[in-house]
Amino acid sequence: MASGIVKRQARLADGRELIYFDDADTRLGAERRIDARTLEPRPGTAVMRLDVLTGEWISIAAARQNRVVLPPSDRDPLAPQTPLNPSEIPDVYDVAVFENRSPAFGPALPPEATAAPTGLADLAELGFGRELAAVGRCEVVCFSPEQHGSLGTLGTGRVRTVIEAWADRTAALSALPGIQQVFPFENRGEAIGVTLHHPHGQIYAYPFVTPRTARLLDAAERLGPGLFGDLLDVERAGPRVVLAGEHWTAFVPFAARWPIEVHLLPHRHVPDFAGTDEAERAELAVLLPRLLRGIDALYGTPTPYIAAWHQAPVRVGRDALRLHLQLTSPRRGVDKLKYPAGSEAAMGAWIGDIPPETAAARIREALA
């Protein structure tokens, strides 16, 4: 843990792991109330099926149909528990991480379950009707006990605690059996499909290398292991940089798909959050919320977005793929959204609405 940030481990009533990360300047005490709820048993592990046409694995997680959707504020499942609100977190907190009650991957592999993947070679084998257990883990990261806001509205100290949680969980989840990749992300806004307004993100620990990452691995194989360093050199010399520090640079990519799309890369090669050092984490705690507030300032009201932190797989591509943020939003105007329609959704052939250089100039103006 970074100096002053404290990690405290606990369990929820059904056995799920709960982890508190206390700010460096926390006012909270060391003790936390236990979770005294009576809960139904956890769902069994989901299964995943192979799409033989694409080689992609699709998790079939029926338990997710039961998750809470836009509850009233007095039933917020991410707020600290009260006598009238039996939420997921039994006590006050700064940042809290817990296993998702309705996971897409995991939570365990009972003896009678479908066989688990035996490795990357097993996952790559094509065949009709292939089905494997969706081993893995899904965690919820609560950025604040407050019910409104987002990562961009938090203070630097709290964002620093969130970054420490991402780094800690990346290392811990990467060490679990069968995990091939760890993905921290934040969905913000109902237009993205958010079902809880409470400021939070998630972390998925996948049993396979995701399709997006497989394409990055292919690009690195063709262009060389210095791909991300070369990309950063090109972008830093061009017109699309929107924010830069000593350790990080944010830019609108040359071939941006979305009306708002910003990538944020560390200057040094690090495969994931666990590999970042104190100076990189400290600067990110300043630059990241500033970037998010600038995105909100584009149109004067909160902007829906997906903040996706791409990390190298656990076992391959560690020297080639660099940790980076891909921030995207479908917002193309004050009251206009881009919806992926036929060409994008069916064919994966994207059409950009705003030239990337124009988007970068607008974001720089908003940041100023």
N, C-alpha and C positions, 0 to 999 in steps of 0.2 A: 504494500500500500504506500501511496505517496505520503509525505510527511503530514501528519495531522488527520488524515482520512482513516476512519476506523471501519472495519468489516465485522459484522455480527451475524452469526448463523442461527437459524431456528427452523421449526417445522410447522406446517399447517395441520389442521385436524385430520386430514386424510393422508398424511405422510409426505405431501409435496414439500420441497425445499423452499425456504424463505430466507432471503439474505438482506440485511440492512447495511447500507453504506452511509455512515455519518459524516457530515461536512467537517472540514478542518476546524471551523469555528462554531460547531454545533452547540446548541443549548440543551440538547437531549441528554438524559441520563443513560447509564449503561444497561439498565434492566428494561425488558419489554414484556408486555402481557402475553400469555400463551393464547392460542386459538382454541376456544372452548366450544366451537360449533359442533353439531352433529351433521356430518356430510355423507352423501351417498358414496359408494366405492368409485374409485377412478375408472374411467373407460379403459377398455383393452387397447392394445397397440393397433393403430390403423394399418391398413395394407396399402401397398402401392403396386400399380400395374404398369407394364411396359407398353408404350405406344410403339409398335413394331415399325411404323412408317418413319418415325423421327428418332427412335432410340431414346426418347425421354421417358422418365418415370413420373407417374401421376399418383399422388397420394389420395386415397379414398377414405376420408375422415368424417364419417357420419355423425360423430359426437359433436362436431362443430355446429350442427344445426340448432343445438340447444343453448348456444352462447347468448349472453345478454346483448340487447340492441337498444341503444339510446335510452337508458333508464332515466327516471327523474332524479334530480340532484340529491334527494334524500335516500336514494337507493344506489348511490355511486359505489360500484364494487371495488374501486381503487382508492377510496378515501379511508382513513383510519376508522376502525370499527367504533360504533356507538351502540347503546342499548336498542335503538330503533333501526340500525343499519348493520346487519351481520355481513360486513364486507370481507374481502380477501385478506386484508392486512389488519392484524389484531391490535396494533398500537400506533402511536405517532411515529413519524419517520422523516428523514431528509430525502433519501433515495432508497427505494425498495425494489428488489428483484424476486420474482417467484415463478415457479413452474405453472404454465397455463393449465387451467382446469379442462379446457377443450382443445387439446393440441392436435396439430396436423401431423406431427411426428412424435413417436413415443407413446406413452411414457415408459413402458416396460415391455418385456417379452415373456409372457407366460409360457409354460411348457407346451401347451397344446396349440400355440400360435403358429402362423405361417412362418416358414424358415426365414432367417435373417440373411442379408447379403454377406457373402464371404470375402468381398474385396472389390477393388475396381475392375478386375478382369471379369468377375461374375456379373457386375452391373453392366458391363459393355456388351455382353453376349446377347445377340438378337434371337428372338424366338416368339412364336405365337403363344398367347395365353400365359405369359410369364407373370407371376405374382410373388412378391416378397414382403416381409414385414417392414413397415415404415419406421424402423428404429430411428432414434434421434431424440430431440428435446426442443420444446418451445417455451421460452421464458418471456414474462412481461416485465418491463423496466419502468417503474413509476418515477417520474422526474421530480415530483413534488406532492405533498399532501393536499395542496390547493386544487380546487376542482376545475379551474379555468386557466388557460394559457397554453404555452408550448415551450419547446426547448429554447426558442429565441427570446422568450420573455423572462428567462431566468437570469440571475446574476452570475458573474464570472465564477464565484466560488462553487455554486451549485452545479454549473456546467462542468467544472473541473471534477466534481464528484461523479457525475454521470460518465465522464470519459474514463475515470478510474474503474467504474463498474463495467464498462464495455471491455476494458483491457483484462480485468480479472475474469470475467465470464468467458471471454474468448479463449484464454489459457485453460480454464477448467473444462469447458465444453470440448475443446480440441483433444483433451486427454481421455474423453469417454470412449468406450469400445464402439467401433462401427461408425464414428463420426468422420465425415470427409470434408466438411466445410461449415464455417460459422458466419452468420449473416446478421449484424445489428441493423435495425432500421426504425424509422419513425414515419407513420402515416398521420397526416394532419388534414382535417376538414371532411365534412360529409360528402363533398364532391369526389373525394378519393375512395369513399366507402367506409369511413371511420364509424365504428359502432359505439365508441365511448369518447366523450368530450374531455375527460380527465387527461391532463398532459402526461403522455406515456409513449414508450416505444416498445419494440419487441426484439427478441433474438431467436433466430432459428438455427438449430444445429442439424444439418442435413446428413442423410446416409449416403449421399451421392454428390458428385460435383455438378453444380447447376448448369443448365444450358448456356446461360450468358457467360459463365466462367470458362466453359469448354471452348467457346469461340475466342475468348481472350487468350487462352492457352495456344490455340491454333495460330493466332496472330503473332504471338511471341515466338512460336516455332519458326514461322516464316520470316519475321523481321529481326529476330535476334533477342536475346535476354535483356538487352538494354532498351527495350521498347518504351517503357514508361519514362525513363530518363530522357530519351530522345523526344518523346511526345511533349514532355514538360519544357524542354529547351525550345521547341518550335513555338509552343503557345506563349511562353514568357517573352518571346521576341516579336509577337504579333499584336493585333488590335483587339483581342477578345479577353484580355485579363481584366477582371473586375475587382480583385482584392488580393493583396500579397503581404507577406510578412517575412521574417527571417527564415522560417522553417516550412511555410505552406504557401501555395498559390492557388487561387480560384479563377476559373475562366469558363467562358461559354465555349463548348467544343466546336470545332470546324464544321462538323456535320451534325448539328443538334437536331434531334427529332421533335422535341417538344417546344411550345411557345416560350416556356421558361425552362432552361436547362443549364445547370452550372456544375462543373466538376471541380473538386478540391483535392489537391495532391500534396503529400509531403515532399520536400526537396531531396531527402535522403531515402534510399530504398529500404522500406520496411514492409514485410508481408502482411502484417495485421496489427491490431491495436496493442497486442501483447509485446510487440517489438518496438513500440515507440518509447522515447526517453522522456525524462521530466520536462526538458525544455520544449519539446514538441507538444506534449500534452498541455502545458501551461499556455502556450501561444494559441493552440486550438481552442481553449476555453474562452479566449477573447475573440478570435476571428469567426468562429462558427456562429454564435448568437448574433454577431454584427451582420454576417451574411444573411441570416434568416430574417432579421429585422429589415434589411434592405429589400428583400423579396416582398415583404409585407408592404413596404412603402411604395412599391410600383404603382399600386392602384388605391392606396389609402385605407384598405381594409385587409383583414387576414387572408392570406393566399393559401389555398389547398396545395399540398405538396406531398411527395414521397422523398424522404431523405434516406438513401440506400448506401450503406457502407460496404463496398466490395472488398473482400479479403482473400488472400491466396488460400487455396485448398490446404488441408492439413498435411497431405502426403506428397503432393506433386506441385510443381510450378512455384516453389517458394522463392527461388532466385529470380524469377521472371515477372511475377505478378505483384504489383504494388498496392498497398492499402490506398483506397481513394473513395471519396464521396461522390455519388451521382444524385444531385438534387433536381427533381423534375416536377413540373406543374402543368396541368392542362389549361391553365388560365391564359387566354389570348386577348383579353380585354376586361373592362370593368365588370361586365355582366355576360361574358362569352367564354365558353369552354370548348376545348378541342376534344372530340370524342373519336377514339380509334374506330374507324368504320371499315368498309370492305377491304380496301387496299392494305391498311395497317393490320387490322385484326386477322384477316384471313390469309394474306400473302406475306405479311411482314415487310411490305414495301412502303416505307414511310414517306409522307409529303410534309415538308416543313412550311409553317405559315408565316414565320418571321425570320428574315435573314439573321444569322448568328451575330454578325457585326452590329446590326441594329439593336438586337436584344442586349448585347454587352454594353453598348452605350447607354441604354435605358437603365440597366442595373447599376452601372457606375454613378449615374445621376441620382438614382434612388438612394444609394449608399452614402452619397455626399450630403 
